[in-house]
Amino acid sequence: MSSASLASASQLEQPSTPLSPWLERKVGELVAEDFRRAHVFSQFGIDFCCGGGRALINACERAQADPYKVVAALEYMTNSGAKEDELNQLPLEQLIDYIERTHHQYVRAKAPLLLEYSEKMVRAHGEHYAEIVPFAGWVRALIEDLMPHLMKEENILFPAIRAMSQGEQVQGCFGHIGNPINAMQHEHEDAGLILQKLHELTNGFTPPEYACTTWRVCYATLAEFEADLHRHIHLENNILFPKALQLT
């Protein structure tokens, strides 16, 4: 669905159905049913990954978004075609394989580039533009948080979920599976806070007119990185983890 279509939908004054069925639902559950809804929430500044546990009415209030317009956009999208996201239907082992193959590999591929670009920006412009040095510091903080996070998921949590999905008894040092899941969710929130800080420093990853090519490429790469990370966290927080907890 194009951004223009979303925009036209968001301009509707009233939804065709009552607000309450939509607004009482959790944001993460809505996205888990149909990932296209994430595009609607992004348009209105609604956090659908780390904030996926909030009811939509609360998420609208937090984002200062008009709930009538949000619901109208959701209805427009729902009526425009079939659901595109089939990941919710995958067995847990296949979903984990998808997350590792798609999103974990993406982080490992892009993280070195983000560090390279931001450090080059510091060398070239750090003395002249005050925002560059803290920007590079937050980029490094994000990467340093994410890399061990991936290892903990791949070496501890994901093998346990795979075993549980096969009916095996998991005897880990972490106790109940909810403990490492809670830890990973907290780390997701930490990554979200860092991205929020990066948004503030970069005016939403918008390079200034005087930005050099590296500067522009860095911001564009970071915007892409954020979009992938949002979907990555969504798949874990709102689909994988709840299903894993149902196995206990």
Sequence and secondary structure as in RCSB ss.txt:
>XXXX:A:sequence
MSSASLASASQLEQPSTPLSPWLERKVGELVAEDFRRAHVFSQFGIDFCCGGGRALINACERAQADPYKVVAALE
YMTNSGAKEDELNQLPLEQLIDYIERTHHQYVRAKAPLLLEYSEKMVRAHGEHYAEIVPFAGWVRALIEDLMPHL
MKEENILFPAIRAMSQGEQVQGCFGHIGNPINAMQHEHEDAGLILQKLHELTNGFTPPEYACTTWRVCYATLAEF
EADLHRHIHLENNILFPKALQLT
>XXXX:A:secstr
  HHHHHHHHT SS SS SHHHHTSBHHHHHHH TTHHHHHHHTT   STTTTSBHHHHHHHHT  HHHHHHHHH
HHHHTS     GGGS HHHHHHHIIIIIIHHHHHHHHHHHHHHHHHHHHHTTT TTHHHHHHHHHHHHHHHHHHH
HHIIIIIHHHHHHHHTT     TT STHHHHHHHHHHHHHHHHHHHHHHHHHTTT   TT  HHHHHHHHHHHHH
HHHHHHHHHIIIIIIHHHHHHT 
